[in-house]
Amino acid sequence: MKRMLVIVVALVSMLVPAAVPATGRPPAPAGAANPSAAPLELAVDATQAPRKLIQARETIPARPGPLTLHYPKWIPGEHGPTGPIVNLAGLEFTAAGRTLPWRRDPVDMYAFHLDVPDGARRVEVALEYLAPSDGKFSAGPSTTDHLMVLSWHWVLLAPPGANDDIAVQASLRLPTGWKFGTALTVTRTSGGLIDFAPASLATLVDSPVLAGDHLRTIALSTAEPAVELAIAGDSEPALAASPQFIAAMRKVVDEAGALFGARHYAHYTFLLTLSDRLPFSGLEHHQSSDNRFGERALIDDAVGRGALDVLTHEYVHSWNGKYRRPAGLATPDFQTPMQGDLLWVYEGLTQYYGKVLAARSGLWTAEQYRDNLAQIAASLDHVPGRSWRPLADTAVAAQLQYRAPSEWGAERRGTDFYNEGWLMWLEADVLIRQATSGRRSLDDFCRRFFGGESGPPTVKPYRFDDVVAALDEVAPHDWRGFFRQRLESTGTHAPLGGIERGGWRLAYDGERSPALKDREAAFKRIEMGYSLGLRLGTDGRIVDVIPGMPAAEAGLGPGMTVVAVDGRAFTPDVLRQAVSAARPLHLLVDNDGTIIGATLDHHGGELYPHLVRDQAEPDRLSDTIAPRTANR
Ligand SMILES: [Zn+2]
């Protein structure tokens, strides 16, 4: 998953046969990927998706006696108990022609108990998913009048057993004229009805379907295993991806192959949703990824530039997170709680290589890479919450952190294992490059840890010791101590060793980088963190203050709204101008209806982060983002 907000700390029934060109996979050879003989049947009717209602009927093989069915709770890639059970409705069970009474477990809200009558061999379940217009990730807004990202875990109850051992025969009915993309194998399309080949419950839930009336697919690699990009948008013009973007996406596939040396998918589909109605986010899957950008992300550079690395981030997860998975996250079913202690590898290393591949592929320029790195380094270097909360705890508590508000983020800490993971793994990379005089790098660790034999999806769990051992094989070092120190210590400063050993240093001046301007525009934010210790919306609402810095010292806090600056009504430009005058500022602030005054004692003008070259060290940072493949 990709954290949604980067700037602060731092996502009908159809009798008429419509032309529905499937972009799902062609049928697999007979006998392949068919986990068991009597599959669970799941028929989903999404014809009312535009009005946010999805209906399903499920046929579950069963034996007479007590039966407990579970609504999926712990959703892979979301690292938390995020199954949207409040949106489950219309529940009705029948067996042997009778309606069955049911009761919810009084302790486990996701468990439903019923008794299967004598003579019955299956239970029929009818249910509805009330698609929301608010929320996060797959539990958030996922449908508009023109498109839908269908997550199968919304619309099923799971019988007892391991997800890998439960076979599901699924079908999906779409609104008239809608096309679709998915990593699932399609056996038949007829009108708006799609039949999928039987798949395990794990694979089904890991394979969302992107559908819509404005949808196109682009082949990124025709060599086996094939890779494609399916784009759905709220309008047809939104789909006009530039040749440069498509070329860079093709290079992403090549660069990932050069990096990992193997591919653990039979085929891969980037699902890309372009809508202003769905929050910006990304969610990884083994053979696909669910990427959600603004409607104009592919046609408006300012909207798109800051978001494109989500595509590389989620793609890296096919190797790091899906193929190799921390033991605590490799749970057998959706009810077993996940343990996030190794998310600094799962997400942190993916954050690192997501950015590196964005640069190696040309989705980003080297300057964009450095400007984004400067922003996260500066942000993490201004986190007083580091003094009470070690990085490791942000990973252990990930299931809480994703739900945390952005207010007081610098004091609380957020999902810092992403961006601090970037800093930490950068440091590991340049350390290996330095120790081996450039002969080896973190790429060699990736090839060793995530490579091996290419083939269809499998999961190889790992533990901390496995990471240490693989790094030691690449370049002997006290890797256990290296990570423990960075994970478990509390202090005031971010680990900037990777930038410094990489031949650069973090510096501040009055100029905003283009990357910062893009992020401010995309999120309607003003970044005054490094001058006033203040982050606010373009409407003046304070998002966060950094304890110990001028805004916090003057008594300001999140939720207040700046209404005037030095006697002038607030606008972003008025504030910037006042700060650049390099003398104390007087603000009028609306605090829940009461107007208060505050004087901010800052004389340093505007301050924004940059990376500046340090000639005393070789430019190892640039080596880390140099492409490894020739252009096609
Ligand atoms: Zn992720």
Residues whose N, C-alpha, C, O or C-beta is under 5 A from the ligand:
A	BS01	ZN	M1 K2 E347
